Amino acid sequence: MNEQKETNDMKNILVTGCNGQLGNEMQLLAAGHPEFNYFFTDVKELDITDEKAVKSFVGMHEIDCIVNCAAYTAVDKAESDEAFCDLLNHTAPGYLAKAVHERGGCMIQVSTDYVFDGTAHIPYREEEPTCPATAYGRTKLAGEEAVMRNCPESVVIRTAWLYSTFGNNFVKTMLRLGREKESLGVIFDQIGTPTYARDLAVAIFAVLTQDFVPGIYHFSNEGAISWYDFTKAIHRIADITTCKVRPLHTEEYPAPAARPHYSVLDKTKIKETYHIDIPYWEDSLTECIQKLEQN
């Protein structure tokens, strides 16, 4: 847990899930925002599924805002493990929201494109009817509702296709497989937008440092591609030329959880409300791969 010396005029920010992709990016960017006092926790420091522990931590450290980066994200495993997935994605965010609301604080909850079923053909706006088709999507939607109900002063940010220099993700997997294999099949009939976790962290700090406007927002990078095109770009940027990537239909790669065929998010609301300039997906991908290659 990272703590700075508390002062009366500094807001105390609790960031949960600090060891994940987004949590790690939040820690890096926090150095550039010394106006806040941070508490970075993961399950060892704070079990967010323990309501008493959450209430005690939030009260003891006088938390003014919670950024909940913790989540159960194993989409396929969730189909057979929905009870625990629901505990982490629905019940726990409700505990966090209730605890910070009792202190007169606010919350930022990170959610997902999986709250939609992926049958649309134009980018999803925040007010579109939700229709999750997976256990993961159902529990994340329930988490959104629990947060907004328990703490009306909350911002929910739905995102998609998250990757980073931290943790395990699609970009790292495709880099590894591209160097190991002569050929690779990747799905071409699912369309979405990759999101560099660092860009999402920048957007979260934009919310924290401006007038807080509660509500649901969408955030991903700009543009839209398939997983196949994404892989081709990853290999091109990393100069991987020995692996032939071939397009697959979704039915050729069966998985326990249904994947949305189209999950592009409309970002107009967050751009206009918080004056955010969102990078194009390929520019952010290039930045991430360059950082990975340097390391």
Backbone torsions as a table, in degrees:
resi	resn	phi	psi	omega
1	MET	NA	132.0	-179.2
2	ASN	-98.2	122.4	177.7
3	GLU	-131.2	138.2	169.4
4	GLN	-103.2	165.8	178.7
5	LYS	-63.6	130.0	-178.9
6	GLU	-75.0	139.1	171.7
7	THR	-130.9	156.7	-173.5
8	ASN	-65.5	-26.6	-175.5
9	ASP	-98.8	7.3	178.3
10	MET	-102.2	136.6	175.8
11	LYS	-75.2	137.1	177.2
12	ASN	-93.5	118.5	-176.6
13	ILE	-110.8	124.7	173.4
14	LEU	-98.9	123.3	175.7
15	VAL	-113.4	113.7	179.0
16	THR	-91.6	161.1	-179.5
17	GLY	65.3	39.0	-171.2
18	CYS	-70.9	-12.9	179.9
19	ASN	-92.3	-1.9	179.3
20	GLY	-84.7	-176.5	-178.4
21	GLN	-58.6	-53.1	-177.6
22	LEU	-71.3	-40.1	179.9
23	GLY	-60.4	-40.4	177.2
24	ASN	-65.4	-40.7	178.2
25	GLU	-65.7	-36.7	176.5
26	MET	-62.2	-39.9	179.3
27	GLN	-64.1	-41.3	179.4
28	LEU	-63.5	-45.4	-177.2
29	LEU	-72.8	-23.9	-178.8
30	ALA	-58.4	-30.6	179.5
31	ALA	-59.9	-27.8	179.4
32	GLY	-89.5	2.4	179.4
33	HIS	-129.0	69.1	-178.4
34	PRO	-72.2	-1.0	179.5
35	GLU	-74.2	-9.8	178.9
36	PHE	-113.4	155.2	173.8
37	ASN	-105.9	119.9	-169.1
38	TYR	-105.0	145.4	168.9
39	PHE	-126.3	104.0	179.5
40	PHE	-96.3	120.1	-177.3
41	THR	-129.8	151.1	164.9
42	ASP	-127.0	-168.3	-170.8
43	VAL	-60.3	-30.2	-179.8
44	LYS	-66.3	-37.2	-178.3
45	GLU	-85.8	-32.1	-178.7
46	LEU	-154.7	116.6	175.1
47	ASP	-85.2	103.0	-174.7
48	ILE	-71.7	-7.4	175.9
49	THR	-87.3	-1.7	178.5
50	ASP	-102.9	102.9	-173.5
51	GLU	-59.7	-41.2	-179.9
52	LYS	-65.1	-41.4	179.9
53	ALA	-64.1	-40.4	179.3
54	VAL	-63.1	-48.9	-178.4
55	LYS	-61.8	-41.3	-179.6
56	SER	-65.0	-46.2	-177.9
57	PHE	-63.2	-47.1	-177.6
58	VAL	-63.8	-39.2	178.5
59	GLY	-71.6	-46.0	-177.2
60	MET	-61.2	-40.3	-176.5
61	HIS	-96.9	7.3	176.4
62	GLU	50.0	53.2	-176.7
63	ILE	-69.5	130.2	179.4
64	ASP	-97.6	-28.4	179.7
65	CYS	-150.5	139.7	176.3
66	ILE	-112.7	130.8	170.3
67	VAL	-108.8	108.4	-174.9
68	ASN	-93.1	100.1	177.7
69	CYS	-97.6	-2.1	-178.6
70	ALA	-80.1	140.1	178.9
71	ALA	-166.9	157.7	169.2
72	TYR	-91.3	113.3	-172.0
73	THR	-117.9	5.5	177.9
74	ALA	-78.5	88.6	-168.9
75	VAL	-58.7	-44.4	-179.0
76	ASP	-72.6	-43.2	-179.6
77	LYS	-62.0	-31.4	-178.5
78	ALA	-59.6	-27.2	-179.0
79	GLU	-61.9	-31.3	179.2
80	SER	-107.5	3.4	-176.1
81	ASP	-135.1	39.4	-170.4
82	GLU	-65.7	-31.0	-178.2
83	ALA	-62.6	-47.2	179.9
84	PHE	-71.4	-37.3	176.7
85	CYS	-58.9	-42.2	179.6
86	ASP	-66.7	-38.0	178.8
87	LEU	-60.2	-44.0	-175.9
88	LEU	-80.6	-36.9	-174.1
89	ASN	-93.0	-18.5	-175.1
90	HIS	-120.6	-59.8	-175.4
91	THR	-65.3	-49.2	-176.7
92	ALA	-61.0	-46.0	176.2
93	PRO	-59.2	-32.8	176.5
94	GLY	-63.4	-40.8	176.9
95	TYR	-62.1	-45.9	-179.4
96	LEU	-60.8	-45.7	-177.8
97	ALA	-63.5	-43.4	-179.6
98	LYS	-63.1	-43.7	-177.1
99	ALA	-65.2	-43.6	-177.6
100	VAL	-74.9	-31.0	177.5
101	HIS	-64.9	-37.3	179.1
102	GLU	-64.0	-20.7	176.3
103	ARG	-95.4	2.6	-178.0
104	GLY	76.2	21.6	-177.5
105	GLY	-96.4	-166.2	-177.6
106	CYS	-134.4	173.0	-176.7
107	MET	-145.7	146.6	171.0
108	ILE	-118.3	118.0	-178.8
109	GLN	-109.5	127.8	179.0
110	VAL	-91.4	126.2	-178.7
111	SER	-124.1	-157.9	-164.8
112	THR	-145.5	156.6	173.1
113	ASP	-66.2	-16.4	-178.2
114	TYR	-69.9	-3.6	173.0
115	VAL	-71.3	-13.3	173.8
116	PHE	-103.9	159.4	-178.2
117	ASP	-89.8	-6.2	174.6
118	GLY	79.7	22.0	-179.4
119	THR	-98.9	2.0	179.6
120	ALA	-77.4	172.2	178.4
121	HIS	-128.0	-3.5	174.2
122	ILE	-127.1	155.6	-174.8
123	PRO	-53.5	137.1	-179.0
124	TYR	-72.5	128.3	172.4
125	ARG	-93.8	163.4	-174.2
126	GLU	-61.2	-31.4	-175.3
127	GLU	-87.6	-0.6	177.5
128	GLU	-61.0	145.1	177.4
129	PRO	-61.3	134.6	177.8
130	THR	-83.3	151.4	-179.0
131	CYS	-160.7	68.2	-176.1
132	PRO	-63.9	139.5	-177.3
133	ALA	-108.6	4.9	-177.3
134	THR	-135.8	162.8	175.8
135	ALA	-60.5	-42.9	178.3
136	TYR	-57.6	-49.5	-179.7
137	GLY	-62.5	-41.1	179.7
138	ARG	-63.3	-44.4	-177.4
139	THR	-70.1	-35.1	178.3
140	LYS	-69.7	-37.8	176.6
141	LEU	-65.1	-43.1	177.4
142	ALA	-61.6	-35.3	177.0
143	GLY	-65.4	-43.0	175.5
144	GLU	-54.8	-48.2	-176.2
145	GLU	-66.0	-39.9	179.3
146	ALA	-64.4	-40.9	179.9
147	VAL	-65.1	-48.5	-177.9
148	MET	-66.2	-32.5	179.6
149	ARG	-73.0	-42.5	-175.7
150	ASN	-83.9	-21.8	178.7
151	CYS	-146.3	88.9	-179.1
152	PRO	-56.3	-24.9	176.2
153	GLU	-83.3	61.6	-178.0
154	SER	-130.0	149.0	171.9
155	VAL	-113.9	126.1	174.0
156	VAL	-105.4	126.0	178.7
157	ILE	-115.4	112.2	175.3
158	ARG	-86.6	134.9	-180.0
159	THR	-134.9	-177.7	-174.6
160	ALA	-156.2	153.4	170.6
161	TRP	48.2	50.9	-173.8
162	LEU	-74.0	137.2	174.8
163	TYR	-145.1	165.8	-175.3
164	SER	-166.1	173.9	170.5
165	THR	-75.3	-13.9	-179.0
166	PHE	-98.6	151.6	170.8
167	GLY	69.4	-170.0	178.1
168	ASN	-98.2	134.0	179.7
169	ASN	-158.9	174.2	-175.2
170	PHE	-59.8	-42.3	-177.4
171	VAL	-61.1	-48.8	-179.7
172	LYS	-63.4	-39.5	179.7
173	THR	-64.1	-43.9	-179.2
174	MET	-69.0	-32.5	174.7
175	LEU	-64.4	-45.3	-179.2
176	ARG	-65.3	-49.7	-178.1
177	LEU	-65.5	-35.0	179.3
178	GLY	-62.8	-30.6	-179.7
179	ARG	-88.9	-19.9	-177.8
180	GLU	-94.0	-32.3	-169.7
181	LYS	-111.6	154.8	176.5
182	GLU	-83.5	-28.4	178.5
183	SER	-146.0	158.5	-172.3
184	LEU	-152.5	132.8	175.3
185	GLY	-102.2	129.1	-178.2
186	VAL	-134.4	141.0	-175.2
187	ILE	-65.9	132.2	-177.6
188	PHE	-110.6	-9.8	-174.8
189	ASP	-104.9	23.7	169.3
190	GLN	-120.6	121.7	-173.8
191	ILE	-112.4	133.3	178.0
192	GLY	-160.9	-160.4	178.2
193	THR	-134.9	125.1	175.1
194	PRO	-64.4	152.1	176.8
195	THR	-130.2	117.1	174.9
196	TYR	-75.1	120.2	-174.5
197	ALA	-56.7	-30.2	178.3
198	ARG	-64.2	-39.8	178.3
199	ASP	-65.7	-38.0	176.7
200	LEU	-65.1	-40.4	177.6
201	ALA	-62.6	-39.9	176.2
202	VAL	-59.8	-42.8	179.3
203	ALA	-64.3	-39.0	178.9
204	ILE	-63.8	-40.7	176.8
205	PHE	-67.0	-30.4	175.0
206	ALA	-63.1	-39.1	177.2
207	VAL	-66.4	-43.5	-177.2
208	LEU	-66.4	-30.2	-172.2
209	THR	-100.2	0.9	177.7
210	GLN	-118.1	179.9	175.5
211	ASP	-59.4	124.0	-174.6
212	PHE	-74.5	116.1	179.6
213	VAL	-113.4	100.7	-176.5
214	PRO	-60.0	155.8	177.2
215	GLY	141.7	-176.7	179.6
216	ILE	-99.6	135.0	-179.3
217	TYR	-133.1	156.3	174.3
218	HIS	-112.1	140.8	175.9
219	PHE	-146.7	126.0	165.7
220	SER	-150.9	179.4	172.6
221	ASN	-72.0	172.4	-178.9
222	GLU	-83.0	153.4	178.2
223	GLY	100.0	178.3	179.8
224	ALA	-152.6	134.8	-179.0
225	ILE	-148.9	172.6	171.9
226	SER	-95.2	167.2	175.8
227	TRP	-61.3	-34.8	178.2
228	TYR	-62.7	-49.5	179.4
229	ASP	-64.2	-37.1	178.3
230	PHE	-60.4	-46.1	179.3
231	THR	-62.7	-43.8	178.6
232	LYS	-58.7	-40.4	179.6
233	ALA	-67.7	-41.8	178.5
234	ILE	-57.7	-47.1	-178.2
235	HIS	-68.1	-38.8	179.6
236	ARG	-64.0	-46.3	-178.3
237	ILE	-65.3	-37.3	-178.6
238	ALA	-86.4	2.2	179.3
239	ASP	59.5	41.8	174.9
240	ILE	-94.1	113.3	-173.5
241	THR	-117.6	-5.1	-173.6
242	THR	-93.3	-4.7	-176.9
243	CYS	-111.1	123.1	177.3
244	LYS	-87.9	121.5	-179.5
245	VAL	-99.4	125.0	-179.5
246	ARG	-115.5	145.8	-178.8
247	PRO	-78.3	139.5	176.9
248	LEU	-119.5	147.2	167.8
249	HIS	-78.8	154.3	178.9
250	THR	-54.1	-41.5	-176.9
251	GLU	-67.5	-15.6	177.1
252	GLU	-80.5	-10.8	-177.7
253	TYR	-132.0	70.9	-175.5
254	PRO	-65.1	142.4	179.5
255	ALA	-140.8	153.3	-179.4
256	PRO	-57.1	-38.0	-177.7
257	ALA	-102.6	134.4	176.9
258	ALA	-67.0	138.8	177.5
259	ARG	-102.5	140.9	177.5
260	PRO	-66.5	133.1	178.8
261	HIS	-73.6	-28.2	179.0
262	TYR	-142.4	118.5	-177.7
263	SER	-138.9	36.8	176.9
264	VAL	-72.0	133.7	-177.5
265	LEU	-103.5	137.8	174.9
266	ASP	-83.5	122.8	-174.5
267	LYS	-101.8	9.8	-174.6
268	THR	-53.3	-44.6	-173.3
269	LYS	-62.8	-47.4	-177.8
270	ILE	-70.7	-33.2	179.1
271	LYS	-66.3	-41.7	-177.8
272	GLU	-77.1	-37.4	-177.4
273	THR	-72.8	-43.8	-174.0
274	TYR	-112.0	10.7	173.3
275	HIS	53.8	49.2	-176.8
276	ILE	-98.2	133.7	174.0
277	ASP	-100.3	110.2	-173.3
278	ILE	-93.8	127.0	-179.8
279	PRO	-68.8	154.7	173.7
280	TYR	-69.7	143.9	-173.0
281	TRP	-56.4	-39.2	-175.5
282	GLU	-72.0	-32.7	177.0
283	ASP	-64.4	-43.1	179.8
284	SER	-70.0	-38.4	177.1
285	LEU	-60.4	-43.0	178.6
286	THR	-60.1	-44.1	179.0
287	GLU	-60.9	-44.0	-178.4
288	CYS	-65.0	-45.0	-178.1
289	ILE	-66.1	-38.2	176.9
290	GLN	-60.9	-40.4	177.9
291	LYS	-65.8	-41.0	178.8
292	LEU	-64.0	-40.6	-178.9
293	GLU	-67.7	-36.6	178.8
294	GLN	-64.9	-34.9	-178.7
295	ASN	-79.1	NA	NA
